[in-house]
Amino acid sequence: MTGIDALVAAISALQRNDLEAWLRDELVSAQPDAGTLIFSDMECARVRFICTLHYDLEIDAETLPVVLSLADQLYETRQRLLSLTAAVAAQDEPIQKAIIAALSPDNRSPETE
């Protein structure tokens, strides 16, 4: 957990007013604690990602929500794929082979292409 002052100090490019705007726009979130805001490790990583998008890649403030929404969707899809992979790995070998065979390009129906 990182306080707002420590986060601003830790990321050299980060401007406090930008961080406050991202909080207002709900691009990041923090928990109040003893009169200050505390960021989880995940939210600190998100702030670093937004800094890269905004300062390095020069993505403007109006476009950031769209890019972050797409990144969030990609992350969620990745998590679902990892869950699916774990579920397949937990199956008996014949079932695993059947699933892998069903995923083969030769077995796809024309509707899925």
C-alpha positions as CSV (number, residue, x, y, z in Angstrom):
1,M,0.0,0.0,0.0
2,T,1.3,3.4,-1.1
3,G,0.3,6.8,-0.1
4,I,-0.4,9.5,-2.7
5,D,2.7,11.5,-1.8
6,A,4.9,8.5,-2.0
7,L,3.4,7.5,-5.3
8,V,4.0,10.9,-6.8
9,A,7.5,10.9,-5.5
10,A,8.1,7.3,-6.8
11,I,7.1,8.1,-10.4
12,S,9.2,10.9,-11.7
13,A,6.9,11.9,-14.6
14,L,3.7,11.8,-12.6
15,Q,2.1,15.1,-11.9
16,R,-0.1,15.3,-8.8
17,N,-2.8,17.2,-10.7
18,D,-2.9,14.5,-13.4
19,L,-3.3,11.8,-10.7
20,E,-6.1,13.8,-9.0
21,A,-7.9,14.1,-12.4
22,W,-7.5,10.3,-12.9
23,L,-9.0,9.7,-9.5
24,R,-11.9,12.1,-10.3
25,D,-12.4,10.3,-13.7
26,E,-12.3,7.0,-11.9
27,L,-9.4,5.7,-14.0
28,V,-7.7,4.7,-10.8
29,S,-9.0,4.2,-7.3
30,A,-7.5,4.6,-3.8
31,Q,-8.7,4.0,-0.3
32,P,-8.9,6.8,2.3
33,D,-6.7,6.2,5.3
34,A,-6.1,8.7,8.1
35,G,-6.8,11.7,5.9
36,T,-4.8,10.6,2.9
37,L,-5.3,8.2,0.0
38,I,-3.7,4.8,-0.2
39,F,-3.1,2.9,-3.4
40,S,-2.9,-0.9,-3.6
41,D,0.0,-2.5,-5.5
42,M,-2.4,-3.2,-8.4
43,E,-3.5,0.5,-8.5
44,C,0.1,1.7,-8.4
45,A,0.9,-0.5,-11.4
46,R,-2.2,1.0,-13.1
47,V,-0.9,4.5,-12.4
48,R,2.5,3.5,-13.9
49,F,0.6,2.1,-17.0
50,I,-1.4,5.3,-17.4
51,C,1.8,7.4,-17.0
52,T,3.3,5.4,-19.9
53,L,0.2,5.9,-22.0
54,H,-0.1,9.6,-21.2
55,Y,3.5,10.9,-20.9
56,D,5.5,8.5,-23.1
57,L,2.9,7.6,-25.8
58,E,1.2,11.0,-25.6
59,I,-2.3,9.6,-25.4
60,D,-4.6,12.5,-24.5
61,A,-6.8,12.6,-21.4
62,E,-10.0,12.1,-23.5
63,T,-8.7,9.0,-25.1
64,L,-7.3,7.4,-21.9
65,P,-10.6,5.9,-20.8
66,V,-11.1,4.1,-24.1
67,V,-7.5,2.7,-24.1
68,L,-7.9,1.6,-20.4
69,S,-11.2,0.0,-21.1
70,L,-9.7,-2.1,-23.9
71,A,-6.7,-3.0,-21.7
72,D,-9.1,-4.0,-18.9
73,Q,-11.0,-6.2,-21.4
74,L,-7.8,-7.8,-22.6
75,Y,-6.8,-8.5,-19.0
76,E,-10.1,-10.1,-18.2
77,T,-9.9,-12.2,-21.3
78,R,-6.4,-13.3,-20.3
79,Q,-7.7,-14.3,-16.8
80,R,-10.5,-16.3,-18.3
81,L,-8.1,-18.1,-20.6
82,L,-5.8,-18.9,-17.7
83,S,-8.9,-20.3,-15.8
84,L,-9.9,-22.3,-18.9
85,T,-6.3,-23.6,-19.2
86,A,-6.3,-24.7,-15.6
87,A,-9.7,-26.4,-16.0
88,V,-8.5,-28.3,-19.0
89,A,-5.2,-29.3,-17.3
90,A,-7.3,-30.7,-14.4
91,Q,-9.1,-33.2,-16.7
92,D,-8.1,-36.7,-17.6
93,E,-5.7,-37.1,-20.5
94,P,-8.4,-38.4,-23.0
95,I,-10.6,-35.4,-22.2
96,Q,-7.6,-33.0,-22.7
97,K,-6.8,-34.6,-26.0
98,A,-10.4,-34.3,-27.1
99,I,-10.5,-30.6,-26.2
100,I,-7.2,-30.0,-28.0
101,A,-8.5,-31.9,-31.1
102,A,-11.7,-29.8,-31.0
103,L,-9.6,-26.6,-31.0
104,S,-7.6,-27.8,-34.1
105,P,-8.2,-25.5,-37.1
106,D,-9.3,-28.6,-39.1
107,N,-12.3,-29.1,-36.7
108,R,-13.7,-25.6,-36.8
109,S,-17.1,-25.1,-38.3
110,P,-17.5,-22.5,-41.0
111,E,-19.7,-20.4,-38.7
112,T,-16.7,-19.7,-36.3
113,E,-14.4,-18.5,-39.0
